């Protein structure tokens, strides 16, 4: 069968879309094949490069000092156990197998430049190499390289007094508890938390996307007030959703100079929602990144997908890739996609594997072995299953670094250390040699290796 595409990318997450965009901009005809929605829709929307040295886990990081800086370039110590101030200074000292060492600091910078171009003014942090400190919905503080503009007024290096506002139906953000944790972490600002009812007659199980849509459209919502038992007549009226939300929060405001909400201040026009709330409250307004479903992640997914489509990338989604077709010269000819039990081949000249790691099932395991399930790429792991993990919950777990090993061109290696497939490259969390959760490096690795894999694939296309 004739080749249908120059490059096929398997996986539609951050690494996959960046690989596709990079390849398309090199002139290749590119298709992304993915099974489910992008994992970005469950991600925080923060883009980490390197938050901690590899031997430092999150359990130690939560106890680290916040620092006294009031700018968005915090003076954060780089002592063991603390967040890194400048991730680029630390990259040359990473283990040799780390993906950043494979692609190099220059590629990491180029990948961030591509990201900055795609997201434009939706994100902040591009003016500096230094990490910013972003409060999370759990009340911890996360070092990150890029963050949504809607998050910018909430940085932990800012000493303005803060009110955190949670909603009764958004249960993964307990604002009073998050405020307690931030105080315990030693943030340089006063912080309180309050839980309120989102205004309007929304169902108790209304999705946060529904609440975001109400704020986007500034829908009129019903507001009840008064208390007949205290001599005040009960009343009901309707107000625009943004004004109604501000009136709900205002009694809790006190002297707070900024107000943090769970990240649902609009799907499509957050700047307008934030501006109206700031005008009503007379205080700065920011979003606190929350768990899935994540509005900042959805916004980022939309921006990347639009950039890919503008570059001519085609998307085929909804069906899993279950295998591949090889050739006698040990090249991949096609990937097989399961459509109602039929294996449909998608042919290409070059392929990029960006299916995620253990969490995303891009790397699979049973009681005997660890494997990459589509191309059967080699995944190094101890023979004894009891050596896959450490005793402590936050110990040095070997499984956290399981993944595909590659050469300098990101081509997967076999167990003997030689290139297994010449026209296949791997990018993102499917790669081994790093612990993205402990390091806070997942998005940065996806950007950098996605860029490198996509460019390399496009340059190798047979013409």
N, C-alpha and C positions, 0 to 999 in steps of 0.2 A: 504493500500500500504506500502511496506517496506521502511524504512528510507534510503534515498539515500546519505545523508551527515550527518556528526556529527554536524557541525555548518554551518548555512546559515547567511551571513551578507547581510543586505539590505542596499545598498548604496555604491558607489565606490569612494568616496572622500578620504580625508586624514584620517579621523576617521575610515572609513570602511576598508581601506587597512591596516591600522595599526592593527585593531582588527583581520582581517583575518590572517595577518602575525603572530601575537602573538598566536592565536589559533592553527595555523598550526605548529608552533614551539613547542607547547605543545603536539603534536602528533595527533591532530584532523584532520579529513578529512573536508576541508573547501571549500565552494562555496561563491563567491560574486555575488549578483544579483543586477544589476543597470540598470536604464533606459537610461540615456544620458552619454555623456563624463564626466569625472571627473571634478569637479569644480576647481581642481588645475590648469587646463589649462587657467583659467581666473584669477588665484591668482598671487600675486606678486612674489612668491617664497621665501619670507621672512618668518621666523618662529618666531613668537612672543610668549613669555611666559606671561609676564605682563608688559605693558609699562607705565600704569598710574593707580593710585588708582581708584576704581570704581566710585567715585563721580566726577572724573575729565574727562571732555570731550575733544574732539579734538580741539574745538574752542579755549579753554584755552591753550592747549598744544602747538599750533602753535606759541604762543607768548613767550614761555619759553626760557630761556637762553641756549645757546649751551655749554658753558664751554670753558676752555682754554687748555684742555688736548690735546696732540699730539699723544697719543697712541690709540689703539683700545679698551681700557678700560677707557672710558671717566669719568672724575670727574663731574658727573651731580648731581645737587642738588635734594633732594627728598622733597622739600617744596611743599605745595599744589599748583597744577597747573603745576608742572614740571614733566618731565619724571623720572621714577624710575631708579636708578642706579643698584640695585640688586633686581630682582623680587622675589627671594626666601625669602628674609627678609620680604616681604610684604604679602606672601601667608597666614601665620597663622592669620593675622588680617582681612582677607576677611570675608564677611558675611557667616553665617553658611550654607546657601543653595548653595553657590558657588561650582561648580564642583571640583575645586581644593581642597576645604575642604573635599569633599566626598572621593576623592581618596588619598589625602595626599601628602606632599612634596616629600616623597621618591618615589612615583610612577611617579611624574613629572620628577624627575631626571632619573629614569629608562627609561622612554619614550624617553627622549632626548638622552640617551646613545644608545638606539635602533636606533633612527634616525641617530646619528653620524656614527654608524656601517654601515647602509644602504647606506648613501651618500658618505662616505669616504672623500677623499680630494676635493670633489666638493663644500664643505661648510666650513665655518669658524665660530668661536665663541665658539667651544667646550672646549677651554682652560680656560674659566673663567665663573663665575656666573653672571658677570655684563653685562648689556645691551650695545650694540653698537648703534651708531647713524647713520642712513642711509638716505641720501638725496633721496627724491622721485621725480617723474616726475613733480609734481606740485610745487616743490620748498620748501616743508615742510621737516621736519626732523623726522624720525620715530625711536623710540627705539625698538630694536629687539634682540633676543637671538642667532639666527643662520641666516647666510646670505650667498649667493653664493660666491664662491671664486672670481668670476668675478666682484663682487661688492666691494671687500675688499679695494682696493686702493682709493675708493671714500668716505670713512667714514668722517663724518662732524667734528670729533675730530682731523682730520689731517689738519695741517696748510699749506700744499703745495698749491701754486697758481693753479687755476683750470680753464679750458675751457670746457664748456658744448656744445656739438654739437648735433643739431637736424636735421632732414631730412624733406624736403618739403612735402613728402607724408606720413610721420608719424605724423599725426596732433595732437595726444594727448600729444606730448612732445614739448612744446614751450621753447626751450633752453634759449633765452634771458629773457623770463618772469620768468622761473625757477631760473635763476641767480639773477634776481632782488629780488625775494622772499627770496632766501637764504641770500642775503646781508641784507635785512630788518630783518631777524631772528637773525642776529648777529653772523654768522659763523666766525670762526677765520682764514679765508683765503680769498684771493682775488679770485673773480669768475666773469667770463664773459660768454656770450652765443652767439652762431652763428648758423644760419640755412643754410644748404647747400643742394645741390642736390646730391642724391645718384648716384655714377657714373654708367654709363651703360644705355642702352636703355630699361629700365624697364617701364612697363605701369604705369600710374599715380595712378592706384588703385591696384598696386601689393601688395599682402599680405606681412607682415613683415617676415613671414616664407619663402617666396620666396627670400627676400634679405638675410636672414640668410643662406639659402642654397647656395646662390652665394658665400658668404664668406667662408662657410664650404669647398666647392669644390675649392675655389680660382679660379673661372671661369674667363676667359678672357672677359673683357668688353670693349666696345667702349668708347674712351675718345676723346673729341673734344677740341681744343684750338686755340689760335691765334685770331687776330682781324684785318682784312684787312683794316678797317676804320682807324686804328691807325698805319698803316704801318707794321703790323705783319701778316704774311701769316696764313690763317686759315689752320688747319690740323686735321686729324682724325687718330687715332691709337688705338691699343688694348693693354691693360695691365691686369695683374692679379688683381682680384677685391680688394684684400687687399692693394696692392701697389697703385692702383687707388684711393681708399678711403683715404689713407694717403696723397697722393698728393693733393686731394681735400681739406683736412683739414689743411694742412701745412701753407697756407697763413694766416690763422686765429690764428695760434698757439702762436705767440709772445713769451713771456717768461713763458708761462704756464708750470708747472712741471707735470701736469696730465691732462688727457682728458677723459671726460665722454660722452658716447654714449647711446642712448636708447638701451634697453636690447634686441638686435637682433644679437649679435656677434657670430652667429653660433648656430645651433640646436644640433649638435652631437660632435663638437670638439671646444668649445669656448676657451680653453687654447691656442690652436695653433693659433687661430685668434688673440687673445689678444697679444700673444708673437710677432707675425709678425708686428702688428700695432705699438707696442712699439719700435721694432727695427727700423721701418721706421720713426717714429715721434721723437724718442729720448726722450720720456716722458712716464710716467706710464699711462695705459689705464684701464678704468673701465666701468661697465654698470650701468645705472640708471634704477631701476625697473619701468616698465610702466604698463598701463592698458591692458585689454584683447584685442586680444589673447596674452598671456604672455609666452615668450620663457623660462624664468626661471621656471615658473609653469609647462610647458610641460616637461622640463628636469627632474624636481622633480617627476612628475607623472610617467615618464618612469623608473626612478630608483626604485621607490616603487613597481611598477608593476613587474619589473624584480625580485625583492626580493621575492615578493609573489609567482610568478610562480616557482622560484627556490625552494620554500618551499612546493610546491605541491598545491597551491591554484588554484581553477578553477574559471573562470569568465564567467558569462552569462549576456550579455549586449544587449541593444537595445529595450527592452520591459518593460513597467512599472509594478511594483507590485501594485495590486489594492485591495488586501484584504488578508485574512488569513482563515485557517480552524482550529477550536478549538476542544478540546476534553472535555469530561464530567468532568475531573479533572482540568479544567481551564488552560490547557497548550496549546501552539500552536503546531499543528501537521504539518502544511505546510503553505507557503505563496503562493498566487495565482498570476500568471504572465499573463498579457493580451497579447495574441498572435493572432492578427487578429480577435478579438472578442471572442476568446476561452480563458477560465480561466484555465491555466495549473498549476497544483500544484507542488511545490518544497518542498519535505519533509526533515525534519532534526530533530535532537534531541534538539538542542539549537539554539537560534536566537539572532542576534544583530541588533538593529535598528540604522542606521547611515545615515539618509536621509537628514540631514541639517535642518535649521531653517526656519524662515519666508521667507527669500530670496530664499532658495533652495526648498521651498514648502514642506519641511518635516513637517512644522507646517502650517496649513491652517486656514482661518477665513472667516466668512461672517458677516453680520450686527448684528447677534445675539450671536455668540459664536466663540471661538477659539478651534481648535481640531487638533489632530494628525490623519491623514487620513487613514493610513493602518491598525493599530491595535486599533484605537479609544482610544488611551491612554489619560488619563485626562491631561488637560492643564489648570492650575489655571489662572484666569483672573478676573478683576473687572466686576460686572454685568452691570454697566453703561458703555456703549461704549465710552462715553466722558472722562472717566477716563483712557482709554488705552494710551493716549498720553498727553504730556504737551503743554503749549502754545507756548513756544519758540522753534525754529528749533533745537537748541542744548540743550533742556531741559532734565529733568530726565523722559524719556519716559518709561512707564510701558511695552509697547509692546516689547521693546528691550530685556526684560528679560523673555518673554513668552517662555515656553518650557515644556518638560516632567519633572516631579519631580520623583526622584528615592530614593530607600533606599541606604544603604552604599555599597551594592553589585551591584548598578546601575540597579536594577529591577524597572520598572515603578510602581508608586503608584496610587491608585484610589483616588477619592475625599475624602474618609474617612482616607487616609494616610496609607492604608494597601497595600501589594504587590498585584498587579492586575493579573499578569501572571508570573508564577514561572520560566519559561524557556526562558524569553525574557529580554534582557538588552539593554540599550540605551547609545549612545556615540556621542560626537561631538556637533554640533550646534543645534541638536534637543533637547538638554537639556535646562532646564530653570535655572533661578537664577543668570544669569550673562549677561553683555552687552559687547560682544566681540569687537564691533566697538569702543566704548569709552575707554575700558580697553586695547585694543590691546592685546588680549589674545586668539584669535580664534584658531590659529594653535596649541598652547600649550595645550589648553583644548582638542582639537581633538586627539593629540598624547597621552595625559595622560589617558583620558577616553577610547580611543580606545584600548590601551594596557590593561587597567584593565578589560574592558568588554570582550575582546577576551580571555584573560587568564581565567577569571571566567567561561566563557561559555565552554571552553575546559575541564576544571577540573570537570564540572558537567555532561559531556557526559556520557550517560548510556552505559556500556560495556556488 
